[in-house]
Amino acid sequence: KAKFDEKVEQDGVHIHIDAKAQLTLLGTEMDYVESTLASEFVFNNPNIKGTCGCGESFSI
């Protein structure tokens, strides 16, 4: 963990956020979703202005 990194902990999950990414991720909610075909973390960032077709990248 770097000096200005943010550490977030909830329900036994520990996340370290790089200081340079903190403003980009401000307000982002992370959820763990399980379905029949997949288990994944889903990120909901209210600051996103657009995404690519696959949803892997975004613009703010």
C-alpha positions, 0 to 999 in steps of 0.5 A: 500500500502506497502512502496516499492509496485508499483502503476500503474494506467491507464484508471481508473484502479489502480493496486498495485504490491507487491515489491517481485513480481515486477521482476517477472512481469517486462514487463507484459502487462495486457488487459481486454477482453470481449467475448460472454462467458466471461470477463477477465483480460489477462496477457502477460508476455514475460519472461514466459518459460512455462505454465500448460495446463490450463494456470493458472500457469507459470514458468520463 
